[in-house]
């Protein structure tokens, strides 16, 4: 773990003195929205949040959905699921598709007012009869009730799609305001596992708004160039933990120092 943080402290950190464009991913934009202080610690000081465990099952679902929609991409046909939901479109054929899906490249745009290179890696793109590009994101879960986008924590999903829509607009594409979440819900109503997990797959439409993106980028740039510690996000779980842990450790250190002054030692 210490090697992780040592390498992270020297990798892709923002310097107010640098004139070079600074690369900022879609996920780091969301980090800024969630907690400006965590964002500052991460991108300016190199102290990131502890890494989460990889959701390998979700990754497997993403991988298989991509393979499935790529079959229809190759043949320029509409996926049956799209037909079921009345979506008159096909998976897009584009020579940059694999690059846009690459987590280390993605689609990029230099936002000159902030001097940020914004990046994002998509799951899929469809195109409708109007020639509008449709942003598509794959999600996986397992819940008894019908899947939707009503939970507060799913606001990050919506912002994710909106940043992708903004990125493709900046790259000269005509983008449909309506994107889609292809949601795979693992079923738990089977009598036995039998070595397989079955999913119900649905499509949820979402009409995105991108007018907030540029303002957030300017605010993020101002935060990184400042020398004061930013405010804690209202719903941040990490900063209160750091504060509480720091206070508890400070009490232990203070008590240990007091004991050293009052207790006899070998040299007294």
C-alpha positions as CSV (number, residue, x, y, z in Angstrom):
1,X,0.0,0.0,0.0
2,X,2.8,2.4,0.8
3,X,4.3,1.9,-2.6
4,X,0.9,2.9,-4.1
5,X,0.9,6.2,-2.3
6,X,4.6,6.9,-3.0
7,X,4.0,6.4,-6.7
8,X,0.8,8.4,-6.6
9,X,2.4,11.4,-5.0
10,X,4.7,11.9,-8.0
11,X,2.2,11.0,-10.7
12,X,0.0,13.6,-12.6
13,X,-0.1,16.2,-9.9
14,X,-1.2,19.8,-10.6
15,X,1.4,22.5,-10.4
16,X,0.1,26.2,-10.4
17,X,3.4,27.2,-12.0
18,X,3.1,24.8,-15.0
19,X,1.8,26.1,-18.3
20,X,1.3,22.6,-19.7
21,X,-2.4,21.4,-20.0
22,X,-3.4,19.3,-17.1
23,X,-5.2,16.0,-17.7
24,X,-8.4,15.6,-15.7
25,X,-10.6,12.5,-16.0
26,X,-14.3,12.4,-15.8
27,X,-14.1,10.6,-12.4
28,X,-11.9,13.4,-11.0
29,X,-14.5,15.9,-12.0
30,X,-17.0,13.9,-10.0
31,X,-14.6,13.8,-7.1
32,X,-14.4,17.6,-7.1
33,X,-18.2,17.8,-7.1
34,X,-18.4,15.3,-4.2
35,X,-15.7,16.9,-2.1
36,X,-13.4,19.8,-3.1
37,X,-11.0,19.0,-0.2
38,X,-10.5,15.3,-1.3
39,X,-10.0,16.6,-4.9
40,X,-7.3,19.1,-3.7
41,X,-5.6,16.5,-1.6
42,X,-5.6,14.1,-4.6
43,X,-4.7,16.2,-7.6
44,X,-2.6,18.9,-5.9
45,X,-0.9,17.1,-2.9
46,X,-0.9,13.5,-4.2
47,X,-2.9,12.0,-1.3
48,X,-5.7,10.1,-2.8
49,X,-8.5,8.2,-1.2
50,X,-7.8,4.5,-0.5
51,X,-8.4,2.5,-3.7
52,X,-11.6,0.6,-3.8
53,X,-11.9,-3.1,-4.6
54,X,-12.4,-3.9,-8.3
55,X,-15.9,-5.0,-9.2
56,X,-14.8,-7.9,-11.4
57,X,-18.3,-9.3,-11.9
58,X,-19.5,-5.9,-13.2
59,X,-16.5,-5.8,-15.5
60,X,-17.4,-9.2,-16.9
61,X,-21.0,-8.0,-17.6
62,X,-19.6,-4.9,-19.4
63,X,-17.2,-7.0,-21.4
64,X,-19.9,-9.4,-22.6
65,X,-22.4,-6.6,-23.4
66,X,-19.7,-4.9,-25.5
67,X,-19.2,-8.2,-27.4
68,X,-22.9,-8.6,-27.9
69,X,-23.5,-5.1,-29.2
70,X,-20.4,-5.3,-31.3
71,X,-22.0,-8.1,-33.3
72,X,-24.8,-5.7,-34.3
73,X,-22.2,-3.0,-34.9
74,X,-20.4,-5.2,-37.4
75,X,-23.6,-6.0,-39.3
76,X,-25.2,-2.5,-38.9
77,X,-28.3,-4.0,-37.3
78,X,-30.5,-3.0,-34.3
79,X,-30.1,-5.0,-31.2
80,X,-33.4,-6.8,-30.2
81,X,-33.3,-5.0,-26.8
82,X,-33.2,-1.6,-28.6
83,X,-36.2,-2.8,-30.7
84,X,-38.0,-3.8,-27.6
85,X,-37.7,-0.3,-26.2
86,X,-38.5,1.4,-29.5
87,X,-35.0,2.9,-30.0
88,X,-34.6,3.5,-33.7
89,X,-30.8,3.4,-33.8
90,X,-27.8,1.1,-34.4
91,X,-24.4,0.8,-32.7
92,X,-22.1,3.3,-34.4
93,X,-19.2,2.2,-36.6
94,X,-16.2,4.5,-36.1
95,X,-12.5,4.0,-36.5
96,X,-11.9,5.6,-33.0
97,X,-14.3,3.4,-31.2
98,X,-11.7,1.2,-29.4
99,X,-9.7,4.3,-28.5
100,X,-12.8,6.0,-27.0
101,X,-13.3,2.8,-24.9
102,X,-9.8,2.7,-23.6
103,X,-9.5,3.8,-19.9
104,X,-6.1,5.2,-20.5
105,X,-7.0,7.2,-23.6
106,X,-10.8,7.7,-24.1
107,X,-12.2,10.7,-25.8
108,X,-10.4,14.0,-25.0
109,X,-10.9,17.7,-25.2
110,X,-8.6,20.6,-24.2
111,X,-10.8,23.1,-22.3
112,X,-8.8,26.3,-22.9
113,X,-10.3,28.5,-20.1
114,X,-9.2,26.0,-17.5
115,X,-6.2,24.5,-19.4
116,X,-7.6,21.0,-18.5
117,X,-7.5,18.1,-20.9
118,X,-10.8,16.4,-20.1
119,X,-10.9,12.6,-20.7
120,X,-13.6,10.0,-20.5
121,X,-13.9,6.3,-21.6
122,X,-17.3,5.3,-22.9
123,X,-19.0,1.9,-22.9
124,X,-20.9,2.3,-26.2
125,X,-22.2,4.7,-28.8
126,X,-25.3,4.4,-31.0
127,X,-26.4,6.6,-33.8
128,X,-30.0,7.4,-34.8
129,X,-31.6,8.2,-38.2
130,X,-30.9,11.9,-37.6
131,X,-27.2,11.2,-37.4
132,X,-27.2,12.0,-33.7
133,X,-24.6,10.2,-31.5
134,X,-26.2,8.5,-28.5
135,X,-24.1,8.0,-25.4
136,X,-24.7,4.5,-23.8
137,X,-23.4,3.3,-20.5
138,X,-23.6,-0.3,-19.1
139,X,-24.5,-0.9,-15.5
140,X,-24.9,-4.1,-13.4
141,X,-26.6,-4.7,-10.1
142,X,-28.7,-7.3,-8.2
143,X,-31.9,-6.0,-6.5
144,X,-35.4,-7.3,-6.0
145,X,-37.2,-4.2,-7.1
146,X,-37.2,-2.7,-10.6
147,X,-34.0,-0.9,-11.6
148,X,-34.2,2.9,-12.0
149,X,-32.1,6.0,-11.5
150,X,-33.9,7.4,-8.5
151,X,-31.3,6.9,-5.8
152,X,-29.2,9.9,-4.7
153,X,-25.9,8.0,-5.2
154,X,-26.9,7.4,-8.9
155,X,-26.6,11.2,-9.5
156,X,-22.9,10.3,-10.3
157,X,-24.1,8.0,-13.1
158,X,-26.1,10.9,-14.6
159,X,-23.1,13.3,-14.4
160,X,-21.0,10.7,-16.0
161,X,-23.2,10.5,-19.0
162,X,-23.5,14.3,-19.2
163,X,-19.7,14.7,-19.2
164,X,-19.5,12.2,-22.1
165,X,-22.2,14.1,-24.0
166,X,-20.2,17.3,-23.4
167,X,-17.0,15.7,-24.6
168,X,-18.5,14.5,-27.9
169,X,-20.1,17.9,-28.5
170,X,-16.7,19.5,-28.0
171,X,-15.3,17.1,-30.6
172,X,-17.7,18.2,-33.2
173,X,-20.4,15.5,-33.0
174,X,-24.1,16.1,-33.0
175,X,-25.2,14.5,-29.8
176,X,-28.6,13.4,-28.8
177,X,-29.7,14.9,-25.5
178,X,-31.1,11.5,-24.6
179,X,-28.6,8.8,-23.6
180,X,-29.3,5.3,-22.4
181,X,-28.3,3.1,-19.5
182,X,-28.2,-0.6,-20.4
183,X,-28.9,-2.1,-16.9
184,X,-28.3,-5.8,-16.1
185,X,-30.0,-6.9,-12.9
186,X,-28.9,-10.3,-11.5
187,X,-31.9,-12.4,-10.6
188,X,-32.2,-13.9,-7.1
189,X,-35.5,-15.7,-7.5
190,X,-34.1,-18.9,-8.9
191,X,-34.3,-22.1,-6.9
192,X,-30.6,-22.8,-7.2
193,X,-27.4,-21.3,-8.5
194,X,-26.5,-24.2,-10.8
195,X,-23.3,-22.6,-11.7
196,X,-24.8,-19.6,-13.5
197,X,-26.2,-16.2,-12.7
198,X,-29.1,-15.0,-14.9
199,X,-29.8,-11.3,-15.6
200,X,-32.7,-9.3,-16.7
201,X,-31.5,-6.5,-19.0
202,X,-33.4,-3.3,-19.4
203,X,-32.7,0.1,-21.0
204,X,-33.3,3.3,-19.1
205,X,-33.5,6.6,-21.0
206,X,-31.9,9.7,-19.5
207,X,-32.1,13.2,-20.9
208,X,-28.8,14.9,-20.0
209,X,-27.9,18.5,-19.4
210,X,-24.3,19.7,-20.1
211,X,-24.5,23.4,-19.2
212,X,-23.0,22.8,-15.8
213,X,-19.7,21.3,-17.0
214,X,-17.7,24.3,-18.0
215,X,-18.5,26.2,-14.8
216,X,-17.4,23.2,-12.7
217,X,-14.1,23.0,-14.6
218,X,-13.4,26.7,-13.9
219,X,-14.2,26.2,-10.2
220,X,-11.9,23.1,-10.1
221,X,-9.1,25.1,-11.7
222,X,-9.5,27.9,-9.1
223,X,-9.4,25.3,-6.4
224,X,-6.2,23.7,-7.6
225,X,-4.4,27.0,-8.1
226,X,-5.3,28.2,-4.6
227,X,-3.1,27.6,-1.5
228,X,-5.9,27.4,1.0
229,X,-7.5,24.0,2.0
230,X,-10.9,23.8,0.3
231,X,-14.1,23.1,2.1
232,X,-15.3,19.5,2.9
233,X,-18.1,18.2,0.8
234,X,-21.4,17.9,2.5
235,X,-21.7,14.2,1.9
236,X,-18.0,13.2,2.1
237,X,-17.4,10.2,4.4
238,X,-13.6,10.4,4.0
239,X,-12.8,13.9,5.5
240,X,-14.7,13.4,8.8
241,X,-12.9,10.0,9.2
242,X,-9.5,11.7,8.6
243,X,-10.4,14.4,11.1
244,X,-11.6,11.9,13.8
245,X,-8.5,9.7,13.2
246,X,-6.2,12.7,13.5
247,X,-7.8,13.8,16.7
248,X,-7.6,10.3,18.2
249,X,-3.9,9.9,17.3
250,X,-3.1,13.4,18.6
251,X,-4.5,12.4,22.0
252,X,-2.4,9.2,22.1
253,X,0.7,11.1,21.2
254,X,0.0,13.8,23.8
255,X,-0.6,11.1,26.5
256,X,2.6,9.3,25.6
257,X,4.6,12.5,25.9
258,X,3.0,13.2,29.3
259,X,4.0,9.7,30.5
260,X,7.6,10.2,29.5
261,X,7.8,13.3,31.7
262,X,6.3,11.7,34.8
263,X,7.4,8.1,34.8
264,X,11.0,7.2,35.9
265,X,13.3,5.9,33.2
266,X,16.4,3.8,33.3
267,X,18.6,6.9,33.2
268,X,16.8,8.8,36.0
